[in-house]
Amino acid sequence: MSLILSLFLFTSAIVDPTEYSFIIEVEGDPNEFAEEIETYHHNVEILAIYDTIFNGVAIKTDQHNLEKIKRRTNFQQTYSVQEYQTQLSQTNINESVPFLIPEPLSFTGKGVKVGIVDTGIDYTHPDLQVNYSGGYDLVDFDDDPMESTAEQGMPTLHGSHVAGVIGANGQMKGVAPEAELYAYRALGPGGTGTSVQVMAAIEKAVKDGMDIINLSLGNAINGPDWPTSVAVNRATEQGVTVVIANGNTGPDLWTVGSPATANQVISVGASTPRLELPFLYDRFHDEKIEMIPMQGSSNWDFPRDLEVTDKQEEIQNDTILIMDRSEIPFAQLALEAEKKGAAALLIANNEEGVFQGAVDPNTSIPVAAISQEDGKWLKENPGYLSIDYEEIQDTVTEFSSRGPVTVNWAIKPEIVAPGASILSTVPGGYQALSGTSMAAPHVAGVLALLKEAHPDWTPAQLKAAILTTANPLENFLPIEQGAGKIDPKAALETDTLIHQSLLQFGKITDNSEHKVSKLTVENISDQAQQYAFDLPVQDQDIRFQLPQSFTLQPGERKEIEVKATIRSGQMEEGIKQGYLYLNDTPIPYMFLTEAHDIPKAMGLELTITPLEDTYHYQLYLVEEADKLTIDLYDAKTLEFVTTLVERTELKPGVIEGEIEQQEQLQNQYIANITIKTNENQTYQYQTVWEGGTG
């Protein structure tokens, strides 16, 4: 298993050795559970009570008190609090709404309530103040969900940008310019917050009667049953349509994180509108260098070729400096390059894959990220580079997280929308940003239009409308784009709804298996309609047994079965996916085999129990395991230190426990997680953990 998979593992070093935040899932009434805690455990702070979108209580206490609660109360599971971040990436200026909706529509989202769980909203912005209708601040616990200001810490703009995409109504027009916008500030300074705040914001939005909730945030846990995933599913069951950004850690598979992993919500990936993107070109070697300009930097616009070098002593006014990515902030690297007289800066990645970043908007030189491979090539081939541009449109962005989801093997994202270089509102003006954070509000805006057109439609019908009418992008697969790019006009005009339209045949363990996946077809027109599947191309790996053509009367629904005989023994790859077509409607399908590299665990956390000689560990296990072992190695010498955990016969889900401390661990360690399955297969994952007092 590649070390790249350590990116799926979330580590945590607790700064405060005395207090932690936990979410406890309870079996009975969470309000009674909270009363019991307050009565018998005076040193425990109740942070939140969830009785609508989750059955649980968020508390703040030390590990010692938590163990007392576990021994004396009736509970189902505890979850340590995860950090959530806005799904924000890099940008160039572009307007996306005209690209998505080239002609005016007859609906504007009027009367539809859209809750934005994010960093708050600058409700004084002239394009947002008309539609701003209220909300709540779950960071400061008041009725003023304004964006974080410089006086509070790192200022934010993310929620205002999201709000503008959904419903700006001024100089800029959002997708649904007359929708009612409500702000639920769950992410504080710097755009970060905890699962406690996020879940409390979802609960408040549901109780306030939102029609649609947008969450352009997420974490790294790729599992369908993490508390935030459960919470958004419960919100959907309460009649609220929930839209969630899929994440910005693509293009690797298995990178979608909770709560976008929930099965009843709409998870959104990022596609590209019509863009002109800069790239560097070495004429002598005929070499093209892809780059990702950093947020806040100047435009890459030079009238002449520039020399490139990684040798800082050779910098001149027409030099592009190459520096390696490190622990030094991008803004500081840019400042150093600027002081040395560089005309521009390229930051080469220190690992495989692409990355995005930001610099201070006052930086006067252009700054961009390049791959580790391109950085190495440029260092070995110094010369002159020209700046050129290429036009792209309707592609899935590199940064957009890919599916599928572990445990239930669901296809995610389910749909894509423009998420690259999106111009929208921010405090004090306008700015272009990129990320699945920008894609999700496009979908939320379209849903507001649909909700106005069909106020009695359920979340399932709204979801079915946009998936039924989506357009698959050429050369992209279901786990990259789901049903395809959203089509607002087609969704408003559709006469058919196809429910559960992403066919998931699951994991195939035998050489040959028969699988069945069901979907429901609903005729919402006033005329009888005939439906038929196109005959798929013959494939030796999968043979479909499709229903014969059928007719539905106006308002009639019919559940149909799609059967498949899957022969996995001859498959070259461990994952198979594609599209079937029902009356020209794309129906994505997917299945996996044992040959596919499936992550087996993620979310490892190690924390020290205050005042006691124990460690508390927690991780998410994807499948049943015969044995789990966690070994520590010194990060510098790679010498074995100790075996922390050794457990057998484990069920999927959250695994946690206590470890006796043999000695205080103070250094940086590599935690090697070994999982032995019931089929006697062994998998290993690594992540880094900082020792210390917490």
N, C-alpha and C positions, 0 to 999 in steps of 0.2 A: 504494500500500500504506500502510495507516494506521500512524502512529507507535506505536499501541498494540502492534503486533507486536514492538516493541523489547523488550517484556517477555519474549519467547521467547529473547532473546540474553543469554548469560551472560558478564559481563566479569570480569576478574580483575586485580588489581594486587598483585604479589608483594611482601611486606614485606621478606623476607630476600633481598638481591641475590645471594647466593652459592649457595643451595641450593634445589632444587625436588624435588617428588615426581612420579614418572612410573610408569605401568604399561606394561610392554613385553609385547606378545603375540608368542610365539615359535613356530617351526614344529616343533621337536623337543622333547626332554625339558627342561622348565623347571628341573629340579634341576641338570642338566649345564650349562645356560646360566648359572645362578647361580654354579656352581663356576668357570666360565670368567671371569665378572665378578670374583669374589673373587681369582682368581689374577693376572689381568692389569690390573685397574683398582682399585688399592688405595684410591682416594679415593671409591669408590662404596659406599654403605650398602645392603645388602639388607634391605628392609622386610618382604617376604612372598613366598612362593612358592606359586603356585596350580597344582596338578596334578590337581584333581578337578572344580571347577566352572568353570575357565578355564585355558587353557594360557599361563601368563605369569609374570612376575616384577615385583614392585613395588620400585623403587629410589629412593634419595634422593641427588642429586648436583647439580652445576652443569651449565649448558647446554653448556659446553665439553667436559666428560667424556661427556655424552650423545652429542655428535656423534662422538667417538672410538669409542664403543660401536657406533653406527650403521655406521661405516665398517669395523669389524673383526669384527662378529658377524653371524649370520644371524637376522634377526627379521622379523616381518610388519608390525607397526604399533606406534606409541607413542601413549599417551593421557595427557594431563595429568590430575592428580588433581582430581576434582570435590568440592565440598562438598555434604554431604547434611544435611538437616534433618528433624526430626520434622514430620509433617503434622498440625499442631495449629492449632485455630482458637478461636472464642469460644463461650461457654456460658451456660446456665441449668440449674438442677437438675432432673433427671428420671431415673427408672429405666427402662432400656430392655429388659432381659432378659424381664421379665414381658410387655412389649408384644410381643416377638418370639415368646416361647413362653408363651402364656397358660395352657396346661395342662401338668402334669408329664409328662416323657417317660421312657421306660424305659431310656434310656442316659444316662450321665454323663461319658463320655470316659475312663473308667477304663482304665489301662494304655497310654494314648496319649501319646507324647512330643511336646510342642509347644515348639519353640525360638523365643524372642522376641529378634530382632535389634533392639536399641533402646538406651536410655540406662542399662540395668541394671534391677534389681528390688530394692525394699526387702523382702528376704526375712525381715525381722523383723516385718513387718506381720502381725497376728493372722489376717487373712483370706488371707494368701499363704504363710505359713510351713509350713502343712500340705502344700501341693502343690509347694512349691519343691524341685527335685531336683538343682540344680547349674547348671553353665554355665562361662563363661570371660569374662575382661575383656580385650578387644582394644585398649583404650586404655592401660591400665597393664600389660598382659601378666602377669596373675596369675589365680588361681582365685577371685577375690572380685569378682563383677560387681554390686556395690552401686551404687545411684544416686549421682551426683555430690553432694557435700556443699558447704556454704558455704566450708569450708576449701580446697576444690579450685578454687573459682571460682563461677560461677552455678549454684546447685543445680538438680537435675532431678527430675522426677516422672513423666515421660511413660511410661517402660517399666513402672512399677508400675501405672499406670492401664490400660495395654493388657493387662497380665497379669491384672488384676482382671476385666476384661470377659471374657477367655477362661476363667479358671478360679479365681476367688475362691471360697473355701470357709470361710466363717465367718459373721459378721453379714451380709455380702453374699454372694450366690451368683452366680457367673459362668455363662456359657452351658454350659460343661463343667466342673462343680465338682470332678470327680475326675481331671481330666487332669494329667499330670506336666509341670510348668513348668520350663523351662530358660532362663536369661538369658545372652545374648551381648551384652555391652556394647561397641557400636561407636561410639556417640555420647557424647562427653564433656560437660564443663561447658557449660551453655547449650543442650544438645541438638543440637550440631553435630559432624560428623566428616567423614572423607574416604572416598573410594571404596576406598582401600587397606584401611581398617578394616572397612568394610562387607563387602567381598569376603572378607576374612580371616574375618570372623564367619560368613558363609554357609558357607565351606569347613569351618570347625570344627564347625558345627552338622550338616552332612552327615556328616562323619566320626564324629560322636558318635551317629549313628543316629536323628536326629529323624524323626518321621513327618510333621510339619507344621512349617513355618517361617512366622512372621509378620513382615513388614517394614512398619512404619508410618512410612516415610521415602521420600524421593525427591529428584530434582533437576530441572532445567529442560530437559534434552535429550529432545526428542520424537523418538526414533529407536529402531528395534527391535534394533540391533546395537551399542549402547554396551556396554562391558565388563560393567557390572552386569546388564544385560539378558541378555547371553550367560551370565553366571554363574548366574542363577536358572533359566534354561532347562536348563542342565547339571545343576543340583540336581534338577530335576524328572525328568530322564532317569535320575538315580541312585535314583529311587523316592520322592522327598520332594515332598509337596504344598506349594507356595509361594503364600502370600497376600500381596498388596501393596496398600497404600493408593494410590489413584489420584491424589491431590494436592489442594491447596486453592487453586488459582488460577483457578477458574471465575468467571463462567459462560461465558467465551469458549471457542470451539472450539480444538483443537490444544494444549491446556494440560496433558494428561497427560504425565508425565515418566518417564524411566528410574529404576528397573527395572520400573515398572508397564507399560511398553511391550512387554515380552517376551510372546511368543505362547503359551507353554505354561503360564504362571502364571495365577492368578485375580486380576484387578485389580478393586478395590472402590471404588465411589462412595458418597457419603453421602446417606441419606434422612432424613426427620424422623419420629420417633415422635410420639405425641400430646403437643403442646406448647401452652402459652399464652405468646405472645411479645408484649412491650410495643411500643407505637407511640405517637407524638405526634399530637395532633389539634388543628387550629386551627378552632374552631367558626365564627368570623366568616367565614372564607374557605372553609369546608368542605374543608379540605386535610389529607390524611393524610401524615405524615412517617415513613417506615420508618427504623428504627435497629437497630444491632447492638451490644448491651451488651458492654463490654469485660471480658475475664477479670480477675477480682480486684476489680472495682468493686462498690459497694453496689447493692442492688436499686432499681429505678425504682418507688417506691411513695410517692406523694404524695397527701394527702387533698384538695388544692386545686389550681387551675390556677396555673401559673408563667409569669412574663413571660420572654421570650426576647430576648437582645440580643447583639451582637458588640462593643459599646462597654464596655470594661472599667471606665470611670469611672462607669457607670450601674448597677453591680452592687449588688443588695440581697440580703437573706436569702432571698427567694423568686424569685431570678433564675436562669434557665438561660443560661449563657455559651456562645457559639459561638466556637470557635477553628479556624483552618485547620491542616490537617496539614502538617508541615514536617520538617526534620531533627531537631528537638527531640523527645526520647523522649516517648511518651504519658504515662508516669508523671510526668515533669517538668511537662508541661502541666497534668495533673490537680492536682499540688501547687500550681502557681501559681494555678489557679482556686479551689482550696480556701482558699488564703491570702487571696485577694481577697474571700472571703465568698460565692462562688457556691453555689447549692443543688445544681447539677448542671452537667455539662459535655458539650457536643456537639462532636466533632471532625469537621469537614467534609473530605472527601477533596480532594486537590489534582490529581486526574486522574479520568477516567471510571471507572466501576465501583465495586464494593464492596470493603471491606477489613476485616480483623479486627485486634485488638490486645489488649494486656494492660497493666494498671497494677498498682502495688503493692497487695497485699491489704489493707494498712493504710489505703488511701485511704478517707476517710469519705464522699465524695460519689459519686453514680452518674456513670459516664462511658460514653458510647456513640459509635459511629461513624455518620456519615450520608454520603450521597452529595454530590458536588460541586454537583449541580443543586439538591438540597434545601437545602444550605447557602446557596447564592446566593438562593434564594427566601425563606428565613427572614430573611436580612439586609435584603432589600427589603420585607418585610412583617412588621415587628416587632409583637408582640402577645402574647396569652396562649395557652398550650398546656395541654391536659389529657393525662393519661397514661391510656391504655386498653390493653386486651389483646385479641388475636385467637387463636382456636384453630386450629392447623394439624395435619395428619397426612398421612403418606404423600406427601410431595413430595420432589423432589430439591433439596438445599440449593443456594443461590446459589454458595457457595464451592467446591462439589465440582467438580473438574477434569473437563473434557469431552474426548472424543476428536475425531476418530480419531487413529490413529498415522500418521506420515509413512512413506514408502517402501513399506510393504506395505499401507497403507490399512486397517488392522485396526480393528474396533469396540472401543472401550474407553470406560468400564469395561465389564466383562462382567456385573456384578451390583451391586446396591446393598443397603445394610443401615443400620440406625439409626446416625447419626453426629452428631446435634445434641443438645446438652445431656445428655450421658451421665454419670451418676453412677458413680464407680468408686473403687478404692483408690489412695491416694497416700501418700507417707511422712508418718506422723503422723495419718492419718485418711482422709477421703474428700473428693472434689471432683468437680464436674461440668465436663466439657470437651467441646468440639466439634471435629470435623474428620474427614477420611477416615481419620485415625489411629484413631479410635474405631469407625468402620465396619468396617475390616479385621478386628479381633479378634473381632467378632461372627461373621464368616464363618469364621475360624479355629476358633472354638469349635464351630460347627455341624459343621465337617469332622471335629473330634475325636469328636463323637457318631457320625458316619457311619463313621469308621475303627474305632471300637469295635464297631459293628454289623456291619461288613464288613472284618475285619482283612486279608483277602487282596485287597482292591480296590486298583487302581493309582491314581496321581494323576489319570490321564485319566478313570477311572470316577467318582472322587469329584467331580471338576469337572463331569462330565456330569450327575451326580445333582442338584446344586444349580442348574445352569442349566436343566435340563429342567423343574424344578418351580417356578421363579421366577415371580413375578406382576408383569407390567408395570404401572407406576403410570400412572394416567390423565393424559393431556396431556403426557407426556414421551416423548422419542424414544430410539432405540437408542444414539446416541453420548452421551446423558446418563445412561442407566440400564442399558444392555446388555439382558439378558433380563428385568430387573425386580428386585423386592425378594425377598430370600431367604425361603424358607418351610421351616423346619427339619422340621416334622412331615411335610410332603409329601415332602421329600427322603428321610426315613427310610422312608417307606411306598411310594415309587415302584416301579412294576413295569416301567418302561422307562427306558433311558438313551439320550440322543441326543448323540452326539459331534460336535465341530466344528459346533455348532449356530448359530453366528453367521455368516451368509452374507455373504461379502465379495466383491463383484463387481469391485472395484478401480477404477481410473481409466479413464474412457471418453474416447478421443481422437477418434473419428469420430462422424458424425451418427447412425449406426446400427451397433450391434455385437451379436454373439451371445456371451453369457457362460455359463459353467458353474461352479457351486459344488457341492461334494460334502459330504455328511454321512453319518454311520453311525448306524443305529438298532439298539439291542440290547434284546431281550426278556429280562428277568431274572426273569420270573415262572415259575410251574410250569404255565402253561396257554398254549395258542396264542392269539395276539393279532392282530387286524386293524388296519391303519394306513391312514389316508387324509388327504390335505390338504383343508382347506376351500378352496372356490373364491374367490380374491381378487377384490376390486372391480376392475372394468376401469379401466385407467389408460393414457393415451396415451403416457406416457413409458417405461413398462416393461410388457411382456407376458410372463408366466411360462408355461413349459411344465413342468407338475408331473407327477411319477410317478403312475401309476394306483395304486389301493389295493392293498395287499399284506398277506400274512399271515406272521408269524414264529412258529416253534415255540419252546418253552421253551429258553432259552440260545442262541438263534440270533441272529446279527448280519447286517445287510445294509447295504451301501453304496449310497446312492441319489444321483442327480444332479438338481439343481434348475437348469433352464435358463431363461435370460431373454433376450429381445430388447429391447435398450435403444435408445431413440431420444432422443438428447440435444439434437438441434437445436432443439426447441421448448421446452426446459425454461426456466422463469423463474429458477430457482435452480440453483446449481452442485452441490448435494448432494441426493441422494434416499435416503430411508430409511423403514422401516416394519416391519411384522410379517406373516409368514405363520403359519398355524396347522396343525400336524399333530396330530390327535387332541386338540385344545384346547391343545396345547403351543405357546407363542409361539416363532417362529423369526425373530430379527431379521435384516434385510438392509440393505445400504447400497452405494451407488456414488457416485463423484464425476465431475465433468466439468472440462474446462479452464476453464470459467467460474467455478469456485469459487476463492476466495482461499486458496491453499495456501502455507504458509510454505516458502521455498526454502532458508533457511539459519538456523542457530542456534548458540549456544555459542561465539561469538567470544571468543578470549583473545589478548592481546598481552603478552608479557613480554620484558624486556631480558636479553640474554645477558651474564652477568657477565664483566668484563675484556675484552670484545670489542665492536667497533662494529657489533653486529647486534641485531635484534629477532627473536623467535620468535613466529610466529602460528599459530593453530589454530582451525578452526571445523568445524561439521558441515554437509555439503551434502546436501540431500534428494534431488535429481534430477541427472541429467547436465546439465552446463552448457557452453556454447560459450565463455563468457568470464566471469571473475570479477575484479572490481575493488574494492579497498578504498581509499577516499579519506578523508583526515583534514581536518576543519574546526575552526576555533577555536570552542569552545562559547559564548563570550561575543559575539564579533563575527560569527560564522558565515562568516568569511573562509576561503577554501581555503588549506590549509597544504602538503600533499604527497600524492602517490599512494603508498601503502605497498605494495600488491600489484596485480599485473596478470598473470593466468594464463589459459590457454586449454585447451579440450578436457579437461574434468575429469569424473571418475566420481563417483557418489554415495558418501557416507561421510565419514570424517575427512580434512580437507584441512589440511596444515601445511607450513611452510617457514621460511626465514630471509630477513630484510630487512636490507640495508646501511643503517646509520644515517648519514644525511647531517649531522644535528645532533641534539643532545640535546633531546628533547621533554619539556617540564616542565609544561605547562598541562593544563587539562581540554579534551578534544576530543570531537567527534561523529565516530564512525566510520561512514561511509556505505558500505554494501555493495551493489554493483550486480551483478546476475546476469543474463546474457544466455543464454537457452536455445537449444537446437538449432533450435527453431521460430521463432527471431528475436524472441522476446518478452523484455521487459526488466522486472526486478523490483528494487525498492530497499528496503533495511532500514537502520535507524539504531540505534546504541547509543552510550552514553557511555563514554569511556576516560580514565583519569587518567594523565597522563604522569609522568615522574620517573625514578628510578634503578632501578625494579623494580616 
